[in-house]
């Protein structure tokens, strides 16, 4: 009786994504398993033990087969947000993340700083800025490309 040995198929397992929160990793794993994509998580117990270990350990890692990477990206892609418009037709929401540009350099890398605008904690921010010898300018936007506050 002759038995032939066939080596197992070599398939690469890759780290598809890593998550800071174990809950987000489990939600992604569940979505992939529901779509029929085999996957598993690593570092989940280490990160669950102490959240401080997450950056050091690289977060909770989601592993999949390399052949399933394109399908997994499609499954985990966030859904398109539709907004109702006047007239009853829904349209995809406009991307408002880059609606504001820097007046000096034109870069879209601009953020709104809520601490710079006057509010309930304005006096505290003003006191801290005086202690740090950093003038509080009262401007609420900052450009990370050229450093302009406007």
N, C-alpha and C positions, 0 to 999 in steps of 0.2 A: 504494500500500500504506500503510495507516494503522495505526500502532501506538499503542495507548492506554497511557499511563503510569498505573499504579496505585501510589500511595505505599505504602510499607511500613506495616504495622500498628504503631502506637505502643504499646509496652508498657513499663511502668516496671520498672526493675531496682532492687531495694532491697538494703541491707545487712541480711541476716537475723540474723547473729550475728557476734561477733568472739571470737577465741581467743588466749590467751597463748602456747600451745604450738602449733607448726605441725603436730605429729603429730595432735593432737585435731581440728584443722581438716580435715586430710586424711581422718580417719576419718568426720567428719560429711559431707564431700563425697562420699565413697564410698557412704555409706548413702543419700544423696539420689539419686545416680546409679543405684544399684541399684533404687530405687523409681521410676525414670523421670522424675525431676525434674531439669531442666537447671540447672546451677549452676557457679560458678567462684570461685576464691580470688584475693585481692589481698594485697599486702604480705608474701607468704610468703618471698620471697627476702631482703627487708630484715630481717625478723625472724630468719630462719635465719642470716644473716650475723653478727648480734650480738643476743643476747637483751635487752640493755639498750635496744634501739630499740623493743621491743614496746609498752611503755606510751606512748611518744611517738608512735608510728605508729598507735596504736589497735589493735594486735594484728593477727593474720591475719584478714582479713574474708571472710566467706562471703556471696556475692551470689546471689540468686535472682530470678525474676520475681515481681512482686507477686501475680499470680493464683495462684501456687503456695504462698503463705505458710502457709495453713491446713494444707495437706497436708504441707508440710515440718515444721511444728511437730508434727504427729502422728507422722511418721516418726522424728524426733529425740527424742521424749519418752522419758524413761527407763522401762524396763519395771517393772511392779509386782513387788515382791519378795514371794514367798510363803514362809511359814514353816509347817513341819509342827507340828501340835498333837497332844496326846494323843487318841487315838481314830482317827487316820489321816486326818483331813480337813485340807486345807491352807487357810490363811486369809491374807489380806494382812497384812503386818507392821504393827504399830502404829507410828504416828509418834512416836518417842521424842525428837525434837529439842526439843519444847516440853513435855516431861514435868515439868521442874523449873521452878518459878516463884519469884520473889523473895518472901521473907516480909514485906518492908516494903511494897512497892508492888503486888505480884501480877503483875509483868511477866514474860512468858516469854522476854525477851531476856537470858538468863543463860548464862554459859559456865563451864566447868570449867578452872581454871588449874592445870596440872600442876606448875608451878614452885613453887606455894605449899605443896604437901604435902611432908611429910618424905620424903627419899629419898637417893640417892647424892650428888646435887649440892646437898643442902640447906645444907651449910656454906658453899658458894660463893654461893648466893643470899642467905644471911644476911649474909655479908661485904659483898656489893654493896649490900644494902639499908642497912647501917650507913654505908657510904661515901657513899651518896646521901642519907642522913638520912631514909630512908623506912622506917618500922618494918615488919618482917616479921611479919605477924599470924598466919601459919600457917593461914589460911582458904583454902579451895580453890575457892570459887565467887564470881563477880563479876557484879553486875547492871549492865548498861549504861544502864538507864533512870534509876535513882536513885543508882548508884555504891556500893551496899552490898556489902561483902565478907562472906561468911558461909560 
